[in-house]
Amino acid sequence: MSSDRIEKHVVLKAPLERVWKAISDADQFGRWFGVRFDGPFVEGAALTGVMTPTAVDEEIAKSQEPYEGTADTWWIVAVEPPHRLAYRWRPYLVAGGEDGPTTLVEFTLQETADGVLLRIVESGFDAIPEDRRKAAFDDNSSGWAAQTELVRKYVAMSETV
């Protein structure tokens, strides 16, 4: 197991177009992920994401409440319809508001016989200061496990969520 990279997979029982909208439309992404953005996902954009409880799982939403209102910058690296979205962010808060290293998060989609395979990879943890690296990695690893379940629930719901 690499300490620099987290990788999660989930097969979603939905059409590719539906899954692509769930990950590439900032409003839809925010509903399942639990964040509100100040703009759309456009390659090269720097967006502010404010944590909000997820709209698809009440129990997880309650666990997100302590983070509600926390803001971070998301730098959109790639929007390649309908197969890849990538962004950079800081996987932990830096004391004193100082800038710190970012990680790269990539969502890739592949149609399969069983549905759409969503692969989420977050890499770059080795650049995080050693005193924060393990906590950032562990927190995000468990976070991505929860997010794969949230996106699964979201795409299974009506588009009017």
N, C-alpha and C positions, 0 to 999 in steps of 0.2 A: 504494500500500500504506500502510495506517495504522500508525503507531507505537504506537497506543493499544490495538489490538485484534488478536487472533489468531483466525483462524477455520479450522477443519478439518471435513471431511465424509468420511463413509464409508457405503457402502450395505452393510447386514448381511443376509445370507441366513438369516433366522430370523424366527419370528413376533414380532409387537409385544410380546406378553406376556413372551417370553424376553428380548428386548433390554431392556425396562423393568426386569425383575428384575436384570439384569446391571449396570445403572447406578443403581438406586434401593435395592437391598439392600446395606447397608454391608459385609457379609461377602463377597458376590459381587463387589462393586466392588473390594474390597481384594485379592482373588485375582488379578485381571488387572492392576490398577493398580500393586500393590506397596505396600500400606499396611494396617495393622491399626488399626481404630477401637475406641474404648472405649464405643460405643453405636450405636444405629440412626440412620439418616437421618430425622429428624423436623424439620419446619419449626420454626425458632426455636432448635434445639439448637446448642450449642457443643461440638464433639467434639475429642478429641485423636487425631490420626492419627500412627502410628509407622511409619516407612518399613521395609518388608520386601521381599525380592525377589519379583518376580512369579512366579506359579505356572504361567504358560502359555508361557514362552519362556526356556529355559535360558541362552542367550547374553545376553539383556537382563538376566536375573536377576543374572548375574555383574557386569554393568556397574553394577547398582544396589547391590552390596555395600558400596561405600565410604559410602553414605548410610544403611545399615541402622542402625536405632535412633534416627535423627533424628526428632524429634517436632515437630509444628506443630498449631495450632488451625485447625479448619475450622468455619465458621459456616454452618449450613444455612439458606438464604434461602427456598427454595420446593421443595415436593414436590407436583407436580400430575400424578397418575397419569392415563393412562400416557404422558404426552407431555413433561414438563419437570421437571428437577431443577436447582437452582441453589445454589451455595455461594460463600462468600468465603474467601480464604486469603491468606497472605503469600507472594508468589512468590520470595522470597529471604530469607536469614537476615540479620537486622540485628545489627551489631556491638554487643556489650554486652548483648544480649537486649532491647533497647528495642523498643517497639511501632513498627510502621511501617504504611504504607498497605497496603490489601488490594486484590486484584483480584476481579472477579466472574466465576465460571465457570458457564456455562449449557450443559446438555445438553438438546437438544430432539429429539424423535422424530417422524417422519412416515412413514406407510405409503406405499409406491410400488409400481408394477408389478414392480419388480426386488427388492423386499425392504423393509427399514426404513432410511430415511435418518437417520443420526445426525449431528447438527450440534453441534460443540463450539465455543463462543465464550468466550474469556477477554478481558475488557476492564478498563481502568483503569490501564494502564501509565504514562500521562502523569502520574499522581499520585506515582509512585515517584521518589525523589531522582535527579537527573540522573546522578550518578556510578555508579548501580546500574541505571538504566533499560534501557540497551541489552543488558547481560548478562542481566538478568531476561527481557527480551523474547526474545532469541535462544535462551536455554536452554529457555524454555517452548514456543517455536515448534517446536523440534526434539523436545522432549518430547511435545507433543501429536501430532506426526506418528507417533512410536513408539507412543503410547497408542492411536491409532486402529487400528493393526495388532494390538495386544494384545487390545483388545476384540473385534475381528473373530475372532481365534483363539479367544477365550473363548466367544463365543456359538456357535461352530461345534462346540465340545466338548460332551460329555455334561453334564447338570446336576449330576452327582456329582463335579465337579472338586474 
